[in-house]
Amino acid sequence: MKPFRAKDRHDKEAGEWPGLTVTNADPTLMKGRGFTLIELLVVISVIGVLIALLLPAIQAAREAARRAQCVNNLKQLGLAGMNYESANSVLPSGMFRAVSDEAPVLTWGLSAFVRILPYLDASPLYHSANFSRQAITPANGTVASTGLSGLLCPSDPYVAEGHPDDFNYGAPVGFGIVQRHTSYGGCQGAWSLELIPQSPNSPAQVANMNGTIFCSSSVRLADISDGTGTTILFAEKSYGRVPSGDRGGACRWNVGIPSDSMVSAYYPLNGAVKGVPFLDGNILKWISSVGSFHPGGANVGFCDGSVRFVKDSIQSVPFDPKSGDVPAFRFDPVSGTYSIAPGTQLGVWQKLATRSFNEIVDADSF
């Protein structure tokens, strides 16, 4: 074999090999070549198409994870409610009357969520609450400022934010009370009543309620004749749909006011996106309605501890999109109570929210 020589290397670099003559050699081929502009644009377009195909799948996977976390939150609330009922023979009340800071009268107390804290592994926070005093007072500022991660739906975009609230709590500036919120509420029933604790109508209003958790409630599981598996205990409320200027005073987790820590089936599920107007006359009922940011429905916890995703399409009584009134329910301003209009057929949604109307609800209907 002929030995390699330096001259051979020179011949190779020049495009010549021993015994082989290369003619018309292209210098660019000897140095390699890059992408043309058209090729680069094609590659970028292909990558864009792939991202467009993958992004919805990624978003769907993330929403599925958030919805699963929300289901777990409701399961924990349901389990805590069952343990509370086992220990106290009644489900937690939405609110009991408490002494006001401003006058020797009774006013709004702490919420059902505060009552079940020992069953949510939050006994220290429970012991920091003063149940004999009104909810919105400096004495309960620690409770208001702490909040619970299990009350926050991860799909609810603003519920984790806190609002400095020394003023409304009657605390001096700089006291440090930061109001925390909730994405869930105890079920009042087919309608929502802002029961004024010292009102002479209060006993009649309590008797008028048909849910499981409401002001001054004392509902036993034995009172749920409609079946625990088809009667709502806790459900979602879409705090993030409340107009930004009203969020600070809405869905306060520690306050036993229906629009704060309770829900009702007065409006259809997700009524906020179905045209229910946010008007002065119905704001409290609007905030108390069940809804979520999960596409197509909301998670609902029942009195047997189960949690189901209830679809937007569930049958419900209609509402007036201009006034926000529901013709099926008639309000008596004298007694402060509701009644069902004669001939009204309750929707499946309202049947799930009531405890003792003796309706039979097929599981396939929701």
Steps between C-alpha positions, in 0.01 A plus 500: 500500500623839411586700815307822574696811427454867578453558131195270508341724770562798278344320208194411709447859614528611143234257391745255349578143595776288368373338188179712496446837342207717617392766254258796545495457882241730673676688784174526701469121502846473641402728794140361566175700462235661738118521494330716247241752622215291360620188681528694828146635464368150432666365816359787708152437356518130585607578857213749531250239382634246750473752785144587395412130510668433834396813691128409536599155621736651759235746614242221524740292709562793735127568537441131572758521779339816640156342488633193682639725773163673526327163536742412778425829677127424496560144619693633799222749577240226473697269727543781754125570486422132560742485794344815643154345472623182668640699792217754536198313357437786252675635192699822552285811506562769243502756782391550857422842639782681681541817705553816297790738566285806434185433705363249754328300225567175321647504151692285250720230650771275361447263208456124472858476374631635832286244687649203315864610538581225757398243238725664238815463713484868594425487873741785591315735266167381642614585852599850388136572400263684733154356430328731748601808301394606152700366206620839377688623806867539595451211745457273196760670285743208524238263362414738214866548408603135506265323264528143372657371179229231493238771443667623181415346165819513290295595192351807675740772383475759780388306807850466644549876518458675834345839570628728780190562708583678826230761435203263463613300802507813713872462561753786509698566182798268485337230713567258215172323430501352148169351393520153344234343280341170394398323180240288682185538706254298705169437323207713625249336268284626213532864608725726698394707801711760675353428843536798734568334834306746718200519267161377635464316167809292567320185627266496199794554266696214654198274455475620138845370408518164325872428462760348730717795614343841562474765771403346837463157339501177698446237231557134581579237241176336605315813383617448141208298371591563136810282537851599603642400161278750316504791748774763476716578803774721351547637148721736302444873460694696238660777705707610200188607307406756764579848362843613622360789704282262704745217563636629831164456672390182321549132585675570830574152630458575869177706485160335553315714247342295218671693221835435670507135602183342358342419163149442368321364192290813452673554165610233250843349541757744356227763468770770489591388147140431398386860520394545864545877551716642780251759630446676832189294568662161454871539575489286813316218321734538201808453719332209680432309178695186413760534227859427406776560245505134398374466141147364478387493862607501865603258773235427762535310829207297633393397848630146458854632451503451123603771252365524147558732208157641419457624143377844397220334308323378816131594503417813701212743552528804267597855597423845360821625329398864549403509866673188627172378653400134502122472439489155661583651839286768662641720774278640777658823629284497813614161631831504317439151364467326163234271360478295183255636242199273446545256215879534502702194411840527668800432284739215574749762618263630767405145604865422571526808724201415722503243778138399562272568204477123446616515141658203328796612290645259247882506504496504118322837504802695625 
